[in-house]
């Protein structure tokens, strides 16, 4: 069989069952008028229960959830928010859109997340938040960041868009900081197609976010169409929430599937000069995206690997570029660890229906390319 005739292996796709179809059909048929928020409220309730948080607001995206939460905190022009250089721009965009400035710092070489020492050095009188992005399911050192935040009076915010299923010493990602933001994009472990959520244990922050999420209309306001401020339109649709309800009911199954796929990769590639997503003692990694970091001493050309994947009808993702290397951040410093990691890293396909034989196809290519360069 010609390589291109082999079945395509996508880098990700959602797990959709009859339960999702049933709920979405019900929402499409009956979720209107007085029932137009039924699945949204149910989704928020399920999410609160899963995460162990007091408050949740379903949003149109994880990016919207971040912007909503930061706006509720009062972040705006002249303020600064610190985040890691290795990130997708979606984490930094809400800071920019609020008129504040994203301050990029380097990441740790083992978790690829915020370096607490670099965070502390970057704090200024303008710093209004530390944005802890749990990259690819890996967890930021929340203890160290919370300590720094308390010492300086700066809240820590969690971007847990990629970290559903990840747990930091008994607490789920997104439930630890001032607020957490989640994404339920079609690539995520739990999906609503597009969508996200703002979560918090802070009642006052939740109330401000609720007002902002509904065009500035305060909850309980008796006058129709009466805004008390400018707000946003970041709501999730009822049909999307219906799919999300089914996904959250299957959350443990979906997360365990990610861990199963990762474990097979990790065990099969452990003899090669590379590292994968870490899981430090006391933590659980949701392993949203199995990621490979090739060791520095290996002559590795990622483009060769990507070409091999394409030739075999397999999708592969590059590791996020350092934001400091992109045009919107051209004025900020380049960071050594972030730059080094990005050039040596890539994401492997990962989804519920990925079979062992498909993983073996992927593993064989990784093995051949890295071994040929190493030996």
N, C-alpha and C positions, 0 to 999 in steps of 0.2 A: 504493500500500500504506500502510495506517495505520502510524504509527511503532511502536506497540506490537505490530504483527504482524511487524515485522522480527525476525530471529533474535536471540536474546539474546546479548550479549557479556559474559561473566563477567570479573571482575577477575583471576581466576586459576583454573587447573585443572591437574591433573597430566598428564604425558605417559606413558601406560601402553600398552605394546606386548605382543606375544605372548610376549616374553622374560620380562616381569614375571609374566604369567599362568602361564607354564610353571614358573617357580621357585616361585611361591606354591602352585601345585597340588601340586608335588612335596613341599613342606614340609607341606601339609595332609594328604597321603597318607602320607608316610613320616617326617616330622620329629618322631618321638615316641620315648620311651624313651631309649636310648643315643644317638639322633640328634637329641635335642631342642635341642641347641646348635649343630648343624652350620652352619646359615646365619648364626647370630649370630657365630660365630668367623670365618667367611668374610667377612662384612660388615666386621668390625673389621679384618681383614687388608687388604681392599680400601681401606678408609678410611685406614689408616696409609700405604699406598703412595701414594694420591692426594695426601695432605697432606704426606708426607715427615716423619712423626713416628714416635716409637718405640713409643708406647703408645696404645691406644684402648679405651674401654668403651662399648658400645652401651647406651643408656638409654631410658626410656619417654618422655622429652621433653627439649627443650633446657633448660627450666627446672629439671628434675631434675638434668641434667648440671651446671648452675651450682651448685645446692645441694650436690651430691655433692662437687664440687671444692673449694668454699669450706669445707665441713665437714672435708674431708681436710686443709686448710690450718690448721684449728683456729680458724676464725672463729666467734665466738659472742657472748654477751651482753656489752655494754659496748664492743664494737668498732665501728668505722666503716668503710664502704666508699664511695669516691667514684665517682660516675657522672654522665653527662650528663642534663640536665633533659628533653631530648627523647628519649623512649624509651617503649616499651610497658612496662607494669607488670611483665611477666614477668621483666624484667631485675632489677628491684628486689625482687620478692617473695622470692626465696631468701635475700637478706640479712635481711629482716624475719623470715622463718621460723626462721632460726638465732639470732634474738635480737639481732642486730646492727642498726646504724642506717644506712640509705642516706643519703648526703650528696649532694644535688643541686648541680651547678654548671652554668654556661652552656656553650653549644656555639659552635663556629665558624660564621660566616655562610656559608662556602663549602662545607664538607664536612658540616655539621650534626652533627658528632661532637664529642667532648670537646675543650674549649679547654684546652691544656696550662697556660697561665698561670693560668686559674681553678682548675685542679687543684692547682697548687703552693700557691696561697693558701689552699686548703681543708684542707691537710694538718694534722693535729693528732697529739698523742701517742697518740690512739686509732685512728688510721688503720691498717688492716691490709691493705688492697688498693685498687688503682685498677682499676675495671671499664671496659675499653675496648669499647664496643658499636659494631660496624661497621654503621651504620644504612643500611638499604636497599641494602646492597652497598658503600656508601662506606666508605673506610678511615680509621680514626683515625690520627693522626700517631704511629706506634709508636716511631719514633726518639726523639722529644721525650718521650713518656711513659716509655719505658724509662730514659732519662737521669734524669728526675725520680725514678723509682722507685729507681734505683741510688743516687742521692745521699741519699735518705731511708731506704733499706733497706726499701722497700715493694714487694711484687710487683705486676706488672701482669697482670691476667687478661683474656682475650678472650672476649667474647660475639660469636661469629661465626655466630649463628643465621641471619642474613640474608646471609651473605657467602661462601657456597661459590662458588668461582670467582674470588674477589678475591685479588689478589697484591700484597704490599708489598715492592718492591725485591727480587724473586726469591724471597720466602718467602710461602707461602700463609697467608691469614687463618686464625687459630686455632692456628697452629703456632709463634707467636713468643713469646707470654707464658708465664707460669708454667704455665697450662693454658688450653685453649680449650674452648668449649662450642658445639655445633651443634644445630640443630633440623631435623627431617625431617618437619614437619607437612605436611599436604596442600597447603598454599599455597606450599611452598618449591620451589626449583629441583630439588632431589633430595628425594624423599619416601619415607616408609614408612607414610604415613597419619597416624599419631602416632609420635613417636620423636625421639631425639636421640643425642648422643654427647659423652663427655668424652675429651679427647685431651691428651697431655703428653709431654715428653721427659724429665721428672723421674721416675726409677725409684722413689724412695722415696714421692713423692706418689702415683704410680700404685698402689703396693702398698697404701697407706692407703685410697685410693679403692676399690680392689678389695674390701677388707674391708668397708667401709661399704656398698658396693653390694649385698652379699649378707647383709643382716641382721646384720652384724658378725662373720660367720664368716670367719676368716683362711684364705687360700689355702694348701693343704697340711696343714691341720688334719686329723688322722686320726680324731678322735672325731666321730661323727655328731651333728648338731644342737648343736654347741658354739660359742656366740658368745663372743667376747672383749670385745665392747662392743655398745652399741645401734647399729644401722645403719638402712639404708633398703631399700625395695623399689622400685628404679627400673629394673628390667630391661626390655629390649625383647623382644618375642615373636619366636619363630623364624619365623613366617609373615611378620611385618613385615620382619624382616631379609632374608628371601628376596626380597621386592620391592625392598628397598634394594640388594641385590647386583646385581640387573639394572640399577637406576638408576645405580649407581656404574660399572658396565661401560659405560654410555652417558653418563657424566659430561661428557665433552668436547662431545658433541653437544648435551646439554641446556644447558650453559653457553653455547655458541656461539649457540643459539637465543635465549636471553635477550639476548645482545649484538646479534643481528640485529634483534630487535624494538625495542630501545632506539635503535639507530642510525637506523632509519627515522623514529621519533618525533622524535629530536633534529634530524635534517636537515630534516624537514618543518615544525618549529616554530621553527627558528633565527631567523626574521625577526621573531618576536614579542618583546615586552619581558618575557622570562622566562629562568630558568636551570633546568638539569636536573642530574642526578647528575654530579659531576665525576670526571675521571680524570687526576690529576696525573702529570707525567713520572715514569717509573720504576714506575708502578703499573698494575694491571689491575683494572677494576671488573666484578664479576660481574653487576651491574645486576639484582639480584633484583626490585626494584620501580621501574620508571621513574617519577620524581617531578618535578613541576613546581613551581618557586618563582616566583611572579609578582613583578615588581619593585615596590619600595615606592611609586613615584610613579604607579602605575596604580590607578585606582578599580576595585577588583575585589571582587565579592561572590561568595564561593565557593558559597553556597547557590543562587544563580542557575545556576551551572554544574552543580551536582548535580541540580537540577530538570530541566535540559535533558538530562542523561544519562539520568535516569529516564524522561523522556518518550520517549526514543529506545531504550529497552530495553537500556541499557548500564550496567554496574556501574562504580562509582568509589569509591575509598577516600579519606577525609580523611587528611591528615598527622597523625602522632601528636600528641596534646595534650601540652603541657608537664606533666610529672608534678606540678610545683608548683601547678598549677591544679586538681588533683583532690583529693577529700576526704582520702585517706590521707596527703597531704603538705601539708595546710593550714597547718602550722606553719612550713614552710620558705619562704624568700624567692622571690619571682617574679624571673625572669631575662629581661632585655630581648630578647636575640637569640632565645632559644627561643620567647618569646611572639610576637614579630614573625613568625618563620618559620612557625609553626603556622597562623596566620590566613591566610597567603598561599599555602598549598601543598596539593597533592593528588597521589594516586597514579593512574597510568593502568593499564588492563588490560594484562596481560603473561603470555603462555603460549605453548608451542611451536606450537600449532595456529592461533594468531591469524593471519589472512590479511591481505594488504595492503589488500584492499577493506574489511575490518573496521577496520583501523587508520585508513583514510581517513575512515570514519564518525566515529571518535573525534576525529581531528585537526580535522575540519570544525567540530565543536561547540566545541572549545577555541579554534580560530581566531576563530569568530564572536563568542563571549562576550568574549574578551580584546580583540579588535580593536574591538568596539563600545564598550567601556569606555575604550579608549586613544585613539581618534580623536575 
